[in-house]
Amino acid sequence: MELAISHSWDLPVGQAMALQARLAEQVIAQTTFNPEVVRTVAGVDVGFRGDVARAAVVVLRFPELEPVDFARAEVPVTFPYIPGLLAFREGPGVLAALERLTTWPDLFLFDGHGQAHPRRLGIAAHMGVILDRPSIGCAKSRLCGQHDEPGDAVGDWAPLWDGDQTIGAVVRSRTGVSPVYVSVGHRIDLPTAIKFVLRCTRGYRLPETTRYAHLVAGGAGLPTGQKQLRLF
């Protein structure tokens, strides 16, 4: 796997923030691919057990959302927990998991933020830029910005703004539950990102990409010779 940009993940806090600001300038908030030819999407999630990061990537056939490949990696955590700098804790594990994939996806959906971040570089934007691949952030909670409440119907959304800048969208993915926070990662515009998140959501609050990745990070796997996850 070749990276468009490589850097140290074990940086002093000030240098990490400065790096985020530089990488944020390289985010492309426009769709640079044909959405109609997307055939695979990947969910990325990272959990922690003590000082170990457990990263998972699950590739799903699109639009069927059937899993076709997955990879999991565990790596020691070397960066402290600091809100806004979580990519430095999660990034090494994500890269280690990606190295083990045999099916490279057309589009990544990260369980985290993209541009909806104080320095406009959450995990989805950070990884999207260094991989130079289309990516979307779909987070469960707000990190920064303000918004009105979206409507109650699935697909309703309201802009998430910070000052005079729209940094994402608050999207109703399921009636009667809290919305999700969608933002541009890299090489995609916000309306297209919202559409993909909704097309990857089937009756639950979180998209199938995130749900599968969370299961794999927690220990589920693909049985040998099968294309179906064991969900337990």
C-alpha positions in Angstrom: 0.0 0.0 0.0 1.4 3.3 -1.1 0.6 6.5 0.8 0.2 9.9 -0.9 1.6 11.5 2.3 3.5 9.8 5.1 4.3 11.4 8.5 5.2 10.4 12.1 2.2 9.6 14.3 4.1 10.2 17.5 4.4 14.0 17.5 4.3 16.6 20.3 0.8 18.1 20.6 1.7 21.4 19.0 3.3 19.7 16.0 0.3 17.4 15.6 -2.0 20.4 15.5 0.2 22.2 13.0 0.3 19.1 10.8 -3.5 18.9 10.9 -3.8 22.5 9.7 -1.4 21.8 6.8 -3.2 18.6 5.8 -6.6 20.3 6.0 -5.5 22.6 3.2 -5.2 19.5 1.0 -8.7 18.2 1.5 -10.7 18.2 -1.8 -14.4 18.9 -0.9 -15.6 18.0 -4.4 -16.6 14.6 -5.9 -13.7 13.5 -8.1 -15.2 10.1 -9.1 -18.4 8.9 -10.7 -20.8 7.8 -7.9 -22.6 5.6 -10.4 -19.5 3.3 -10.7 -19.0 2.7 -7.0 -19.1 -1.0 -6.4 -17.5 -1.4 -3.0 -17.6 0.7 0.2 -15.5 0.1 3.3 -16.4 0.8 6.9 -13.5 1.8 9.3 -13.7 1.6 13.1 -11.2 1.7 15.9 -11.7 0.5 19.4 -9.4 0.4 22.4 -8.5 -2.1 25.0 -6.1 -0.6 27.5 -3.1 0.7 25.5 -3.9 -1.3 22.4 -5.9 0.0 19.4 -8.0 -2.5 17.6 -8.7 -1.3 14.1 -11.1 -2.9 11.6 -11.9 -2.4 8.0 -14.8 -4.2 6.3 -15.4 -4.0 2.6 -19.0 -4.3 1.4 -20.4 -4.8 -2.1 -22.4 -1.8 -3.1 -25.3 -1.3 -3.2 -26.1 -4.8 -1.9 -24.1 -4.1 1.3 -22.8 -7.6 1.5 -19.4 -8.1 3.1 -16.7 -9.3 0.8 -13.5 -8.7 2.7 -12.3 -7.6 6.1 -9.1 -7.0 8.0 -8.3 -6.4 11.6 -5.1 -5.2 13.3 -4.0 -4.5 16.9 -1.2 -2.0 17.5 0.2 -0.3 20.7 -1.1 3.2 21.3 1.7 5.8 21.6 -0.3 9.0 21.5 -2.3 10.4 24.5 -6.0 10.8 24.5 -6.6 14.4 23.4 -10.0 15.4 21.9 -9.4 16.7 18.3 -6.2 14.6 17.9 -7.8 11.2 18.0 -6.5 10.4 14.5 -3.0 10.2 16.0 -4.2 7.4 18.2 -6.2 5.6 15.6 -4.2 6.2 12.4 -1.5 3.6 12.8 -4.0 0.8 13.5 -6.1 1.8 10.5 -3.0 1.6 8.2 -2.0 -1.8 9.7 -5.5 -3.1 9.0 -5.5 -1.7 5.4 -2.2 -3.5 4.7 -4.1 -6.8 5.2 -7.0 -6.1 2.8 -7.2 -8.0 -0.4 -10.1 -6.0 -1.8 -9.4 -2.3 -2.1 -12.7 -0.3 -1.8 -13.9 2.6 -4.0 -15.1 4.6 -1.0 -14.3 4.8 2.7 -16.8 5.6 5.5 -15.1 6.3 8.8 -16.7 6.1 12.2 -15.6 9.6 13.0 -15.5 13.1 11.6 -14.1 14.6 8.4 -14.2 18.4 8.1 -16.6 18.7 11.1 -13.5 19.2 13.3 -11.9 22.3 14.9 -9.0 22.2 12.4 -11.2 20.6 9.7 -9.2 17.4 9.8 -10.9 14.6 11.6 -10.0 10.9 11.1 -11.9 10.6 7.8 -10.2 13.7 6.3 -6.8 12.8 7.7 -6.8 9.3 6.3 -8.5 10.4 3.1 -5.7 12.8 2.4 -2.8 10.5 3.2 -4.4 7.7 1.2 -5.7 10.1 -1.5 -9.0 8.2 -1.6 -12.6 9.3 -1.4 -13.7 9.2 2.2 -16.7 10.2 4.4 -17.0 10.9 8.1 -20.1 9.6 9.8 -19.9 10.3 13.6 -22.3 9.5 16.4 -21.8 12.8 18.2 -20.9 16.4 17.5 -17.3 17.6 18.0 -17.8 21.2 17.1 -20.2 23.6 15.4 -23.9 24.4 15.8 -27.0 23.2 14.1 -30.8 23.2 14.1 -32.6 20.0 14.7 -33.3 18.1 11.4 -36.8 16.9 10.6 -38.1 13.6 11.8 -38.2 11.7 8.5 -35.3 9.5 7.4 -33.2 11.6 5.0 -34.0 14.9 6.7 -30.9 16.9 7.5 -29.8 20.3 8.7 -26.4 22.0 8.1 -23.7 21.9 10.7 -21.9 25.2 10.7 -19.0 26.8 12.5 -19.0 30.6 12.2 -19.9 31.3 8.5 -18.7 27.9 7.3 -20.8 24.8 6.7 -18.6 21.9 8.0 -21.1 19.0 7.8 -24.7 17.9 8.1 -26.8 16.5 10.9 -28.7 13.6 9.2 -31.8 11.7 10.4 -30.9 8.1 9.5 -33.7 6.6 11.5 -36.9 8.0 12.8 -37.1 8.5 16.6 -33.4 8.3 17.3 -30.6 10.9 17.4 -29.2 11.9 14.1 -25.7 11.2 12.8 -23.0 13.8 11.9 -21.9 13.5 8.3 -19.0 15.5 6.8 -16.6 15.5 3.9 -13.5 13.4 4.3 -11.7 13.8 0.9 -12.6 13.8 -2.8 -16.4 14.1 -2.2 -18.9 16.9 -1.7 -21.3 17.1 1.2 -24.5 16.3 -0.7 -22.9 13.2 -2.2 -21.6 12.1 1.2 -25.0 12.4 2.7 -26.5 10.3 -0.1 -23.9 7.5 0.4 -24.4 7.4 4.1 -28.2 7.1 3.7 -27.8 4.4 1.0 -25.6 2.5 3.4 -28.2 2.7 6.2 -30.8 0.0 6.5 -33.2 0.4 9.4 -30.6 1.3 12.0 -29.1 4.6 13.1 -25.6 3.8 11.9 -24.7 2.7 8.4 -24.0 -0.9 7.7 -20.4 -0.1 7.1 -19.9 1.1 10.6 -22.0 -1.7 12.1 -19.9 -4.4 10.4 -16.6 -2.6 11.2 -17.6 -2.3 14.9 -18.4 -6.0 15.0 -15.0 -7.0 13.4 -13.1 -4.7 15.8 -14.8 -6.5 18.6 -13.8 -9.9 17.4 -16.3 -11.1 14.7 -14.8 -12.5 11.5 -15.5 -13.9 8.1 -15.7 -17.7 8.1 -13.1 -19.3 5.7 -14.4 -19.6 2.2 -17.6 -17.6 2.9 -18.7 -14.1 2.2 -20.8 -13.6 5.2 -19.8 -12.2 8.6 -20.5 -14.2 11.7 -22.5 -11.7 13.8 -22.1 -12.6 17.4 
